């Protein structure tokens, strides 16, 4: 219905009286639609036919009362859109002529005793009308192409679903459970792109599941039928699936791994079928599962440890199969609300966390299981151990010892060979690529390498950038300083790049030009730290002289505060020429035949 301002008003004509409602003559706004709410008002008398004189009524709710008899003819309610009559005692045919109400789109007559035919609606619920006469679903349902919710559970339906059911492409919710329907399911129901909830359980349906399923399915309830064959792998692509109930059918083969690894599956019921094979050990399985029931099948192999990773685990039933191997000890840490591993071939000791009265019937009919407490009605583990024969003879122990010794010697030999190869490769590498020198001095200075390293503190830091940090360090007591650039170093740098870097350092150290800061020393410390020592310039950067930009003050307390003034035009005009001379000096100093990248060198200059 559209969003309108509703008002309840009486109809024109004779007033209507009822023990729980009084409607008088319409006095105002004769065109405003009406809503009538009479739900849960303990009405016990019959509905009078004159209620249908309300020609403007669009919603009528009379649910949850005790109204007996037939519901009156509603042909006069031509504007009725929603009609809710659930949970009363109405009997006999379903509202005669309801299909003539062109505006109606929702009808709920559940929990009554209606009988008769169904109608053309968007929402239709006739569930729990088990006094309906046994009838089939007619082909006229194929014309309900706007129906998106159909609930007909426990309605005494028999026969097959007509193939025209595939035309109900708008269906999102279909509940046909608890009837006596049979035959195969029309393919359109399985593959409907809008279907979200499909409940077909407790019928006599047969055949095999479709290889392709609708991608929006959230619940598939097909338990207690006669479906057969394997579960198709196509169902594993329904990522929205949260519940899959296929209990008590005749399915066979192995369970597709993808079904157990669906991201939102919480309830998986496959009990009482003919499945075989082993459960997947994929640790991504059952991440959201809360209920798993695989009982009464033919599964074999160990209980997968992946089950013990369930974060929301509370119910597991693997009874009446052929599982073997010890119970994963981690299962005892989950504290499941329900656990049944009875009637299998499980040996060994029950995990300590499961040895409680709560699980006294969870391990029955496993002859080789034992427990430390008598509440599980299993043999004691000490007794079971004393009655068993010697596990290993002297011959077997000797063989195990020999194989262990052989394996140890083999591992030692392999490690020796690997170590020798590593040493040989390292020697060859050092021969082809000599170590980087620790210090290259381009000018004599009165300070040592250790003095430089100990002075690299936060107090001496004067700047940082993408390539490293710059420190201002005193070289003597007379107040002379140098600028030390700490290069951000990549320890995985290629040897060729290392040689290229050293070559560029040699070139920079040999350049002397008035517009290029002198490189005084290069230091490469033992911890792979590279330092470039330059002469220190007090006048700050060219950018500040050009634009008079003030950055954050220098952190050094001894910093000389320079009065920055914007350069005049004459000095600005000389700058490009001076920069060109500096660049030419860098380019001419590099030997043309060298393998140094000139762009990198120029950038350094």
Secondary structure, DSSP 8 states (H G I E B T S, - for coil): -----------SSS-EEETTEEE----S-TTS-EEEE-TTS---S---GGGGG-TTEEEEE--SS--EE-----TT-TT--EEE--SSEEEEES-TTGGG-TT--EEE--SSEEES-----SEEE-TT-TTS--EE--GGGGG-TT--EEE-TTS-EEEE--GGGGG-TT-SEEE--SSEEEE---HHHHH-SS--EEE--SSEEEE---SS--TT--EEE--SSEEEE---GGGGG-TT--EEE--SSEEEE---HHHHT-TT--EEE--SSEEEE-----TTTTTT-SEEE--SSEEEE---GGGGG-TT--EEE--SSEEBS---GGGGGS--SEEE--SSB--EE--GGG-SGGGTTSSTT-TTEEESSGGG--EEHHHHHHTS--SS-HHHHHHHHHHHHHHHHHHHHHHHHHHHHHHHHHHHHHHHS----SEEESS--S--HHHHHHT-SGGGEEEE-SSEEEEEEE-STT--EEEEEEE---TT--HHHHHHHHHHHHHHHH--BTTB--EEEEEE-TTS-EEEEEE--TT--HHHHHH----S--S-TT----------HHHHHHHHHHHHHHHHHHHHHS-TTS---HHHHHHH-
